[in-house]
Amino acid sequence: MLPFHRAVESDFLAVNDLIINQLHSDVGLVENIGQYIVDAGGKRLRPLLVLLAANACGYQGKRHVELAAIIEFIHTATLLHDDVVDTSDMRRGRATANARWGNAPSVLVGDFLYSRAFQMLVAIGDMEIMSILADTTNLISEGEVQQLINAGNPDISEADYFEVIRKKTAQLFEAAAQAGAVLATENSQQREAMKLYGRHLGLAFQLVDDALDYQGNAEELGKNVGDDLAEGKPTLPLLAAMRLGNDQQAATIREAIKEAQLDKLEQVVEIVKQTGALDYTMEKAQQQVDTAKQQLSQLPDSPLLKTLEELVNFSIARTY
């Protein structure tokens, strides 16, 4: 458990218990796959964000625990579907569900988790929160489709890249923080501040993820290094390397994106480092971190402000 989890430790443990309880199904395979994904752990930053946002805005009830579990179910559903689309065989340091059980069960259990999340959402009974999460799942799906369309295309713009990561990653961070605030307060400034905090935290998180794909190691990352290149994803380190490098370096990157193969991974990694593309990506991540921190001035003073700041610092300092 990381330091910022301990700030809401009892709530966080309650979320874990609720997740296990809500995984119940009369169909054994549903429980097996759901339990397998949940047991893999992960950082659980999105449900944590619900708890921190609600508590930082003065929430006194218990519904934030349910909302945090809902966010985690939506996130887990997207992971199950992503791994099928990306034909990934490793996540969080072990075999993906699709590698172990096959594509069809993974997709269907992802659907189960989506529908379970919305069953739980109905029980909360807040139309504004339901609207936020309905819009969020729609935008995530759009982002995934856009990413699929962009695969193998070295000619997308930086703006195109940011649109994809805002939808497919930052949107759920944004929804988690915003929904937690909506649950807690009628104060529109605090709600907007948490929404923007979540968005920019999510953007920073994805930028760092994309940088780590070219400088991390598989054991720490819990996934294969070079996965993005193997899928032909034109992420910011590659886009920046083409812009900052010489003609030969840019041509090598273009070919690697088009081919979506790992035989040039070592060469690509070297170019990304030599051109300063990783530094550029991390500078962009730092800008997102700074913007996220600026939002905290709108919240009431409490020890949780420091925790929210620590969380956004972690997003850029992490190595996994």
VEXDREN-2710 file (C-alpha; in Angstrom, 1 decimal):
% VEXDREN-2710
k/r/px/py/pz
1/MET/0.0/0.0/0.0
2/LEU/1.4/3.4/-1.1
3/PRO/1.4/6.4/1.3
4/PHE/-1.5/8.1/-0.4
5/HIS/-3.6/4.9/0.0
6/ARG/-3.0/5.0/3.8
7/ALA/-4.6/8.5/3.9
8/VAL/-8.0/6.8/3.3
9/GLU/-7.0/3.3/4.4
10/SER/-10.2/2.2/6.0
11/ASP/-12.2/3.4/2.9
12/PHE/-9.7/1.7/0.6
13/LEU/-10.0/-1.6/2.4
14/ALA/-13.8/-1.3/2.3
15/VAL/-13.6/-0.8/-1.5
16/ASN/-11.5/-4.0/-1.9
17/ASP/-14.1/-6.0/0.2
18/LEU/-17.0/-4.6/-1.9
19/ILE/-15.2/-5.4/-5.2
20/ILE/-14.8/-9.1/-4.1
21/ASN/-18.4/-9.2/-2.9
22/GLN/-19.8/-7.7/-6.2
23/LEU/-17.8/-10.2/-8.3
24/HIS/-20.3/-12.9/-7.3
25/SER/-21.9/-14.7/-10.2
26/ASP/-23.7/-18.0/-10.7
27/VAL/-21.4/-18.5/-13.7
28/GLY/-18.1/-19.9/-12.4
29/LEU/-16.0/-18.6/-15.3
30/VAL/-17.2/-15.0/-14.6
31/GLU/-16.0/-15.2/-11.0
32/ASN/-12.7/-16.9/-12.0
33/ILE/-11.7/-14.3/-14.5
34/GLY/-13.0/-11.4/-12.5
35/GLN/-11.1/-12.6/-9.4
36/TYR/-8.0/-13.2/-11.4
37/ILE/-7.9/-9.7/-12.7
38/VAL/-8.7/-8.2/-9.3
39/ASP/-6.2/-10.3/-7.5
40/ALA/-3.5/-9.0/-9.8
41/GLY/-3.8/-5.8/-7.8
42/GLY/-2.4/-2.8/-9.7
43/LYS/-2.1/0.7/-8.2
44/ARG/-5.9/1.2/-8.0
45/LEU/-5.4/4.9/-8.5
46/ARG/-8.8/5.6/-10.0
47/PRO/-10.9/4.3/-7.1
48/LEU/-8.4/6.0/-4.8
49/LEU/-9.1/9.2/-6.6
50/VAL/-12.8/8.9/-5.8
51/LEU/-12.1/8.4/-2.1
52/LEU/-9.6/11.3/-1.9
53/ALA/-11.9/13.7/-3.9
54/ALA/-15.0/12.9/-1.8
55/ASN/-13.1/13.2/1.5
56/ALA/-11.2/16.3/0.4
57/CYS/-14.6/18.0/-0.4
58/GLY/-16.0/17.1/3.0
59/TYR/-18.1/14.0/2.3
60/GLN/-19.5/12.3/5.4
61/GLY/-21.4/9.4/3.9
62/LYS/-20.5/5.9/2.6
63/ARG/-21.6/6.0/-1.0
64/HIS/-18.0/7.0/-2.1
65/VAL/-17.0/3.4/-1.3
66/GLU/-19.5/2.1/-3.8
67/LEU/-18.6/4.7/-6.4
68/ALA/-14.9/3.8/-6.1
69/ALA/-15.7/0.1/-6.7
70/ILE/-17.8/1.1/-9.7
71/ILE/-14.9/3.1/-11.2
72/GLU/-12.6/0.1/-10.7
73/PHE/-15.0/-2.2/-12.4
74/ILE/-15.2/0.1/-15.4
75/HIS/-11.4/0.3/-15.5
76/THR/-11.0/-3.5/-15.2
77/ALA/-13.6/-4.0/-18.0
78/THR/-11.5/-1.7/-20.3
79/LEU/-8.4/-3.6/-19.5
80/LEU/-10.0/-6.9/-20.4
81/HIS/-11.2/-5.5/-23.7
82/ASP/-7.9/-3.6/-24.4
83/ASP/-5.8/-6.8/-24.0
84/VAL/-7.9/-8.6/-26.5
85/VAL/-7.7/-5.7/-29.0
86/ASP/-4.0/-5.3/-28.5
87/THR/-3.4/-9.1/-28.4
88/SER/-1.4/-8.5/-25.1
89/ASP/-0.1/-11.5/-23.2
90/MET/1.3/-9.8/-20.1
91/ARG/-0.2/-7.3/-17.7
92/ARG/0.7/-6.5/-14.0
93/GLY/3.5/-9.0/-14.3
94/ARG/1.5/-12.1/-15.3
95/ALA/-0.4/-13.6/-18.2
96/THR/-3.4/-11.6/-19.4
97/ALA/-6.9/-13.1/-19.1
98/ASN/-7.1/-13.5/-22.8
99/ALA/-3.8/-15.3/-22.9
100/ARG/-5.0/-17.7/-20.2
101/TRP/-8.7/-18.2/-21.1
102/GLY/-9.0/-16.9/-24.6
103/ASN/-10.5/-13.8/-26.3
104/ALA/-14.2/-14.6/-26.1
105/PRO/-14.4/-15.2/-22.3
106/SER/-12.3/-12.0/-21.7
107/VAL/-14.6/-9.8/-23.8
108/LEU/-17.7/-11.3/-22.2
109/VAL/-16.5/-10.9/-18.6
110/GLY/-15.5/-7.4/-19.5
111/ASP/-19.1/-6.9/-20.5
112/PHE/-20.2/-8.4/-17.2
113/LEU/-18.1/-5.9/-15.2
114/TYR/-19.5/-3.0/-17.2
115/SER/-23.0/-4.1/-16.5
116/ARG/-22.3/-4.8/-12.8
117/ALA/-20.9/-1.3/-12.5
118/PHE/-24.1/0.3/-13.9
119/GLN/-26.2/-1.9/-11.6
120/MET/-24.3/-0.5/-8.7
121/LEU/-24.6/3.0/-10.1
122/VAL/-28.4/2.7/-10.2
123/ALA/-28.3/1.9/-6.5
124/ILE/-26.5/5.1/-5.8
125/GLY/-29.3/6.9/-7.6
126/ASP/-27.6/10.2/-8.5
127/MET/-28.5/11.2/-12.0
128/GLU/-25.6/13.6/-12.3
129/ILE/-23.1/10.9/-11.5
130/MET/-24.8/8.5/-13.8
131/SER/-24.5/11.0/-16.6
132/ILE/-20.8/11.6/-15.9
133/LEU/-20.1/7.9/-16.0
134/ALA/-22.3/7.2/-19.0
135/ASP/-20.5/9.9/-21.0
136/THR/-17.2/8.6/-19.7
137/THR/-17.7/5.0/-20.9
138/ASN/-18.8/6.4/-24.3
139/LEU/-15.7/8.6/-24.6
140/ILE/-13.3/5.8/-23.6
141/SER/-14.8/3.6/-26.3
142/GLU/-14.3/6.5/-28.9
143/GLY/-10.7/6.9/-27.7
144/GLU/-10.0/3.2/-28.1
145/VAL/-11.4/3.2/-31.7
146/GLN/-9.4/6.3/-32.5
147/GLN/-6.2/4.6/-31.2
148/LEU/-7.0/1.6/-33.4
149/ILE/-7.4/3.8/-36.4
150/ASN/-4.1/5.6/-35.7
151/ALA/-2.1/2.4/-35.3
152/GLY/0.5/2.1/-38.0
153/ASN/0.2/5.7/-39.0
154/PRO/3.3/7.8/-38.4
155/ASP/1.6/11.0/-39.8
156/ILE/-0.8/11.7/-36.9
157/SER/-0.3/15.1/-35.2
158/GLU/0.6/15.7/-31.6
159/ALA/-3.0/17.1/-31.2
160/ASP/-4.4/13.7/-32.4
161/TYR/-2.3/11.9/-29.9
162/PHE/-3.5/14.1/-27.0
163/GLU/-7.1/13.6/-28.1
164/VAL/-6.7/9.9/-27.9
165/ILE/-5.0/9.8/-24.5
166/ARG/-7.5/12.3/-23.0
167/LYS/-10.4/10.0/-24.0
168/LYS/-8.9/6.6/-23.4
169/THR/-7.0/7.3/-20.2
170/ALA/-7.5/10.8/-18.7
171/GLN/-11.3/10.6/-19.0
172/LEU/-11.7/8.0/-16.3
173/PHE/-9.4/9.8/-14.0
174/GLU/-11.4/12.9/-14.6
175/ALA/-14.7/11.1/-14.0
176/ALA/-13.4/9.5/-10.8
177/ALA/-12.4/12.9/-9.3
178/GLN/-15.4/14.8/-10.5
179/ALA/-17.9/12.2/-9.4
180/GLY/-16.3/12.0/-5.9
181/ALA/-16.7/15.8/-5.7
182/VAL/-20.3/15.7/-6.9
183/LEU/-21.1/13.2/-4.3
184/ALA/-19.6/15.4/-1.6
185/THR/-20.5/19.1/-2.4
186/GLU/-22.7/21.5/-4.3
187/ASN/-19.8/23.9/-4.6
188/SER/-19.3/24.3/-8.4
189/GLN/-15.8/25.6/-8.1
190/GLN/-14.7/22.6/-6.1
191/ARG/-16.4/20.2/-8.5
192/GLU/-14.7/21.8/-11.5
193/ALA/-11.3/21.9/-9.7
194/MET/-11.5/18.1/-9.0
195/LYS/-12.6/17.4/-12.6
196/LEU/-9.6/19.3/-14.0
197/TYR/-7.3/17.8/-11.4
198/GLY/-8.3/14.3/-12.5
199/ARG/-8.0/15.2/-16.2
200/HIS/-4.5/16.5/-15.9
201/LEU/-3.4/13.8/-13.5
202/GLY/-4.6/11.2/-16.1
203/LEU/-2.8/13.0/-19.0
204/ALA/0.4/13.0/-16.9
205/PHE/0.0/9.4/-16.1
206/GLN/-0.4/8.3/-19.7
207/LEU/2.5/10.4/-20.9
208/VAL/4.8/8.8/-18.3
209/ASP/3.4/5.4/-19.3
210/ASP/4.3/6.1/-23.0
211/ALA/7.8/7.2/-22.0
212/LEU/8.4/4.1/-19.8
213/ASP/7.6/1.9/-22.8
214/TYR/11.0/3.0/-24.2
215/GLN/13.0/3.2/-21.0
216/GLY/11.5/0.9/-18.4
217/ASN/12.0/-2.8/-17.8
218/ALA/9.5/-5.6/-18.1
219/GLU/9.8/-6.7/-14.5
220/GLU/9.1/-3.3/-13.0
221/LEU/6.5/-2.3/-15.6
222/GLY/4.5/-5.6/-15.3
223/LYS/4.2/-5.7/-19.1
224/ASN/6.5/-6.2/-22.1
225/VAL/8.8/-3.3/-23.0
226/GLY/8.1/-2.2/-26.5
227/ASP/4.4/-3.2/-26.5
228/ASP/3.4/0.1/-28.0
229/LEU/5.8/-0.3/-30.9
230/ALA/4.7/-3.9/-31.4
231/GLU/1.1/-2.5/-31.8
232/GLY/2.2/0.3/-34.1
233/LYS/1.1/3.0/-31.7
234/PRO/2.5/6.4/-32.6
235/THR/2.9/7.7/-29.1
236/LEU/4.5/11.0/-28.2
237/PRO/8.1/9.7/-27.7
238/LEU/8.0/8.5/-31.3
239/LEU/6.2/11.6/-32.7
240/ALA/8.8/13.8/-31.0
241/ALA/11.7/11.6/-32.1
242/MET/10.6/12.0/-35.8
243/ARG/10.3/15.8/-35.4
244/LEU/13.5/16.3/-33.4
245/GLY/15.7/13.7/-35.3
246/ASN/17.5/13.9/-38.6
247/ASP/16.0/12.5/-41.8
248/GLN/17.5/9.0/-41.3
249/GLN/16.3/8.8/-37.7
250/ALA/12.8/10.0/-38.7
251/ALA/12.7/7.4/-41.5
252/THR/13.6/4.6/-39.1
253/ILE/10.8/5.6/-36.7
254/ARG/8.3/5.9/-39.5
255/GLU/9.1/2.4/-40.8
256/ALA/9.0/0.9/-37.3
257/ILE/5.5/2.4/-36.7
258/LYS/4.2/1.2/-40.1
259/GLU/5.6/-2.3/-39.7
260/ALA/4.5/-2.6/-36.0
261/GLN/7.3/-5.1/-35.3
262/LEU/9.9/-5.3/-32.6
263/ASP/12.9/-6.1/-34.7
264/LYS/13.9/-2.4/-34.7
265/LEU/13.1/-1.9/-31.0
266/GLU/16.7/-1.4/-29.9
267/GLN/17.4/1.0/-32.7
268/VAL/14.2/2.9/-32.0
269/VAL/14.9/3.2/-28.2
270/GLU/18.4/4.6/-29.0
271/ILE/16.9/7.2/-31.4
272/VAL/14.2/8.2/-28.9
273/LYS/16.9/8.8/-26.3
274/GLN/19.4/10.5/-28.6
275/THR/16.8/13.0/-30.0
276/GLY/15.6/14.1/-26.6
277/ALA/12.1/12.8/-27.3
278/LEU/11.9/11.2/-23.8
279/ASP/12.9/14.5/-22.2
280/TYR/10.3/16.2/-24.3
281/THR/7.6/13.7/-23.3
282/MET/8.5/14.1/-19.6
283/GLU/8.4/17.9/-20.0
284/LYS/4.8/17.6/-21.3
285/ALA/4.0/15.4/-18.4
286/GLN/5.4/17.9/-15.9
287/GLN/3.2/20.6/-17.5
288/GLN/0.1/18.4/-16.8
289/VAL/1.3/17.8/-13.2
290/ASP/1.7/21.6/-12.6
291/THR/-1.8/22.2/-14.0
292/ALA/-3.3/19.5/-11.8
293/LYS/-1.6/21.0/-8.7
294/GLN/-3.0/24.4/-9.4
295/GLN/-6.6/23.1/-9.0
296/LEU/-6.0/22.2/-5.4
297/SER/-6.1/25.8/-4.3
298/GLN/-9.9/25.6/-4.8
299/LEU/-10.4/23.0/-2.2
300/PRO/-10.9/23.5/1.6
301/ASP/-7.7/23.2/3.6
302/SER/-7.2/19.7/4.9
303/PRO/-4.4/17.1/5.2
304/LEU/-5.8/15.5/2.1
305/LEU/-4.5/18.3/0.0
306/LYS/-1.0/17.1/0.6
307/THR/-2.1/13.6/-0.3
308/LEU/-3.5/14.8/-3.6
309/GLU/-0.3/16.6/-4.3
310/GLU/1.7/13.4/-3.5
311/LEU/-0.5/11.4/-5.9
312/VAL/0.2/13.7/-8.8
313/ASN/3.9/13.8/-7.9
314/PHE/3.9/10.0/-8.0
315/SER/2.4/10.0/-11.5
316/ILE/5.5/11.5/-12.9
317/ALA/8.2/10.1/-10.6
318/ARG/7.1/6.4/-10.9
319/THR/9.1/3.8/-12.8
320/TYR/6.2/1.3/-13.2
END
